[in-house]
């Protein structure tokens, strides 16, 4: 089960809170964010270029739009960025002490956007389903840190992580209505392994998860059995996704925030974007139609 495959550096960076990587098939590039740096990165393998877009608020996630541009989960709500850089709110829900967290796009194009408290107090956050026209509804409330959301290959089951619970949960998902029901536990992460954070799903219907304070990524089988553990050169990986040609490379975002000088001295890659080549086979994610 132990796996020590070689980890490579895609982008050497010092992101305070790197997160929410997403492969943009249209531009053959990887979107990722530095939440606290208020930056959206676009990494293009091959030339190994990492373009940076500064945004006016802390940004939890950036996803591609079908018409070009981006949809952003910002501190005060969900915003659209057009090809020419123009920005406008799609949903505005500003609340004191709250910010946008991870987000995902379901198989039919809805955006699922998480929110959380800045100070990380338990509860108070929520997971919202946002339609392309801006209609929004809260699906889960009393969320603590909502680590991530993803969909199984059949499009009828949704994976959700609320990190402090140490669980990876599964919900039944109806693509036609966007309803997510019957939340149940797929597996639990033991305390000594860290906290489950951002997740993705591969073509074998297995769930990959980054382990915050665990220094690793793991893969769990469809029935919740641990079958792969990959150690990383950082203690705080935050999220993962498949990208590259054929969606075979696993990209992992990492974090510097909360690490003191002595901890950082021993992990110079904290805050960088890492990649595990040929780690598996991913599932293509749709762009947001709005």
N, C-alpha and C positions, 0 to 999 in steps of 0.2 A: 504493500500500500504506500509506503514512503517513496517519495519521488523528489530527486534533487536535480532535475533537468536544468540546463543552463538558462539563466535569466540575462537578457540583454537590455541595454538602455536605448529606448527609442528617442526620448528627449531628456537631456540632463537639465533639470530645472530646480527651483526652490519654491515650489507652490506651497503656500501655507496650508491649504486644504484642497488638494487635487481631488477630482471626483467625476462621476457620471460619464464615462467614456462611451461613445456611440460611433459606429462605423457608418459613414455617409457614402453609400455605393455610387451615387451620382458623380461625386468628385474624387472617388477612390482615396478618401482621407478620413482621419479620425478626429472627431470633435471631443474635447474634454474641457473641464473648467477648473479654475482656481477660485473656489467659492469666496474666500475672504479677500482675495486679490482683485475681485470684480473683473475677472478676465475670462474670455472664451478663447481656447486654443484650437487651431486646426493643424494637425500633423499629417503630412503627406509622405508616406514611405517612398523609397527610391531616391528622390532628391533629399529626403530627410529634412524637409522644411517644416518649421513650426510657426505659423502666422498667429498673431495675437490681436484680439479685438477687445478693447477696454469698454466696459459697460458702466452705467451710472449707479448701479446698486450691486450688492452681493448677489451672486448668481449660482443657483443650485444645480441647474442643468441647461444644456443647449441641445436642441434636436433639429435635424434638417426639415425643411418644408418642401413639399412636392413642387411648388412653383419657384423654388429658389429662396434663399434667405434662411432665417432661423426662427424657431420658437424658443423663448427663454423662460425658465422658471426663476423669477427674480424675488427680491425681498418682499415687494408689495403686490405681487400677482404674476400673471402670465402675459408676456409681451411678444409681439411679432416684430422681426427685423426684416425689412425688404432687401432686395438685391442691392439697391442704391444706398443702403445704410439707414433709411428712414425707419423710425420706431413708433409703435403705437400699442396701447394696451388692448389685450383681448379679454382679460378678466382682471379686475382690480379689487383686492381684498385687504388692503393694508391694515395691519394690526400691530399695536405696540409690542415690541419684544419678540416678534415672529419673523421668520424668513423662509424663503423657498428652499426646498431640499431636492432630493433625487426625483427623477421623473422617468416615465417610459411611455411608448406609443404602442397601443394594442393592435391586433391584426387588422382591424378595420380603420385605423387612423386616429382614434381618440387619444388625447394626451392625458396621462394620469400623473398628477403633480402632487408631491408631498410638501408639507410644511412642518416646521418644528420651532421650538423655543430656542432663542439664542444661547441661553445659559444651560440648556440641556436638561431642564427639569422634566420629571416624568409627566407624560400626558400633555394635553393642551394643543397638540398638533393634529393634523387631519390629512386624509388622502382624498383628492378631488378628481373626478372625471370631467374633462373639458372637451366638449364637442368642437368641431372645426368652426362653427358659427359663434362660439363663445358661450353657449349655454353650459352651465356648470352645476354639478351636484356633489355633495360630500358622500363618499362611499364608506369610509372608515373614519371614526373620530376617536378622540383620546389616544392619539398616536404619540409616542415619545420621540423617537429619532428616525422613524421610517427609513430603514437602510436601503431599500431598493424594491423594484417591481419588475417582473418579466413574465413572459407567456410561454407555455409549453408548445412544442411543435404542432400539436393538433388544434391550437387556438382556442381550446375549450377549458383550459385550466390556467389560472394566474398564480404566480409565485410572489409572495410578499414577505419582507423582512422588517421587523421593528427591532432594532439591534439590542436594546436592553433586555428583551424577552429571551434572548439567546436561541430563538426558534427560527426555523425557515417554515413558513406556512404556505398552504395551497388553498385556493378557492376555486369553486366551479365558476366558469365564465361563459356567458351567453354572448357571442359576437354580434347577434342581431340587435340586442337591447343594450349591451354594455353592462349588464348586471353581473356582479360578483357576489356569490353566496356560499354558504356552508364552509366557512373558514375552519381549517384543521391543521394540525402539526404534521409536517413531513419528517422533520428531524430536529434534534436539539444539539447545540454545540456546547461541549463541556467547558466549564469555567476556565480551566487552565489553557484552553486553546484560543482564548480571546473572544471578541464579539463578532457575530456575523454582520456584514455590512452589505455593500452592493453586490447584486447577483446578475447572472445571465444563464441562458439555457442553451445546450448544444443540440445537434441533430439526433443524438441518441436519447434525447429526452432527459438528460442528466443536468443537474443544477450545479453551477460553479458559484462560489462565494468567496469574497475577500474577508480575511479575518483580521479585524482591527485589534491591535495589541497582541496579535497572534503571529504576525510575521509570515503569513502563508496564504495561499489560496487552496481551496478544496473542491473536489467534485463529489456529489452525492447522486446515487442511482435513483431511478424513478420511484423506488420503494423506500428511499431515505437511507440507504446504506452508504457509508463512506467508502469510496474505492480509490481515491487519489488525493494525495497531500503534497503540495509543492512549497518548499521553504523559499523565502525571499530574503534579500539583503536589507530589508527595512522592517520595522516593527508595526507600522501602521499603513498597510494597504487599505484602500477605501472602496474600490469597486473594480469590476472587470468586464470585458466584452471581447467578442471575437471580431477580427478584422483582417485586412490584407487580402491578397489574391486567394480566392477560394474560401475565405473566412476561416483560415486555419490557425492564425496567430492570436494568442490571448494577450490583450493589452490590460495593464493594471495601473491604476492611478494610486498615488501615495501622498502622505501627509507629513508636514513638519510641525504643525500647530500642537502645542501641549508638550513638546519634547524639550527638555532643558539642554544646556550646552554640552553636558557630559554625554547625554544620550545621542545628540546630533553628531558628536565627534566620532562616534562608532558606526554611523550609518550615513555616509556622505550622499547617498542616493535618495534620502528622504525628500519628498517633494517632486521627484522625477516621474516621468512616464516610463514604465517598464514594459517589456514584451517577452512572452514565452513562445518562441517560434514552433510551429507545427504541434501545438498542444491538443488539437482536436478539430472538430468541424462545427462551426457556428450556424446560426439560423438568421437569415436576412431580416432586418427590421424595416418596417415601412416608414416613409416620411409622413410628416403631418400635412394634411390637405389644406388647412386653413391659411 
